Amino acid sequence: MTLLIIANPHAGNRQALAVTKKIKYTYHKPVQVFLTRYPDDEKRQVERLLSQYQEGDKVLIIGGDGTLSKTLYYLPKTVPFGYYPVGSGNDFAHALHLPSLEVTLDRLDKGQKTEITVFTYQGGLVLNSLDLGFAAYVVKEASQSRLKYWFNKCHLGKLTYILIAIKCLFKQPRADVTLTYEDGKKQSLSDLFLCSLANNRTFGGGVVIWPEASATTSRLEIVTAQGSSFWGRLAILLTLVLKRHHKSSRLSHRSVRRLSVDFEDDAIIEIDGEIVVLKHVDLTPEKRYIYL
């Protein structure tokens, strides 16, 4: 058995390099590391990994949620994977209560697996959530902010998102979408301050989208809200932060197994911490297996 690692050396202030070095020196079996070299390099690294993959080998992914999401899209669904998070948000790891590095490697050795569901679409997959409105605005602004780099160096990466979330109360980011459900019925929604299609309960490093959202189920949770006024937007954010989802009249919620979404041309869309450009997606559930 060989441990095959795909790692993003830039994730979490370059923590992945230190982790892979530690594994290479301490792990009791052969280790081979494939480092992503530039944005969207996951496809090439997965191809390199698969060219050397043999039955009995184990795959470990080291990086943030974006690295994991893109790697899983290219990794065959028949190949189980382990994951060690070193990103700034790590919502997937927090939701599944992923263990320490030592325990993760032990479960890889033992082949201890758990079934999860991701939602695939044409060109990628949703691991945590697909977001428009304020969440996408926060991610876009954070990716362009110099503060994120300095906060990450001080292990205060969440502060970047908090500061930009406060800023978006005044900016009023909006989104328009058309949803097509399994029964063929369409629903057009406009002027949304919040629009999240959640496969996981949190985004932004711990803010709860929907309490029952989980990758261990086969359902996607749709959470939307309009916020036309400053106080309305503040009330929505406080609802999320204070976990008052079920008691709020401002949030709309629906649970689905499949969904098609049409976006406006200028929509800001965020999937698993990455800004993407999309016009239409068909979200379909797919089973995966994680060493856990």
C-alpha positions, 0 to 999 in steps of 0.5 A: 500500500502507498499513501497518495496525497494531493495537497494545496501548498497555499491553503491555510498560510501554507500549512499543507507543506508542513503537514505533508512533510510530517507525514513523509517522516512519520508514516510507516508506509510509502508516501507520494505527494502531488502538489497543486501548482496553480489555481484549478490544477486539481484535474492535472494532479488527480490524473497524475495520481490515478496513473500510479494508483493501484488496488490497496493504495489510499488517497488523502487530500490536504487543503481547504474546502475548495481544494477538496471539492475540486479534487473530488470532482475529478477523483472517481467516485469509486475511490475512497478518500481521507481528508485533513483540513488546513483551510481558513473556514474548514466547514466540511471538517467541522460538520463531520467532526473530522479527527486529528491527523494521527487518527485520520491516518489510523482510519486510513490504515484500517479502511474505516469508511463513512458514506456521504453525499455530494451534489454534482453539476456540469463542471464541478460539485457542491460539497458544502453549499452553493451561495448567492447574495451576501455569502457570495459577496463576502467570499468574493471580497475576502478573496481580494482582500489583503486583510485575509493574508495577514489575519491568516498569518495570525490564525485569525482568518475568520475576522476577514469574513466578519468585517466584510459581512458587516460591510455587506449590510450597507452594500445590499448584495442581491441575487435573482434565480429560477429554481426548477424542482423534481416535479418540473415546477419552476419558481423565480426568486428576485432581490434575494439577500440570502440564497444558499443551497446547502449540503452542510450546516455551516459556511464562512467558518461556522455560520449555520445555514440550516441546522439539519443540513448534512452531507450524511443525508441525501437532501439539499436544503434551500434557504432564502431571504429578502433584505430590502432594508438595513434592519432587515438584513441585520435581522437575517444575519442575526438569525443565522448567527444566533441559530434562530432559523426555525423561529424566524419569519424572514427565512424560507426553507425547502428540502429537495433531492435534485434541483436545477438552477438558472442564474442571471448573467452578472450573478456572483456565485460561490461554491465551497469558498470559490467564486464561479461563473455559471448560467445553469446547473443541474444538481444531482446527488452522488455517493462518496466514501470518506475514511472516518 
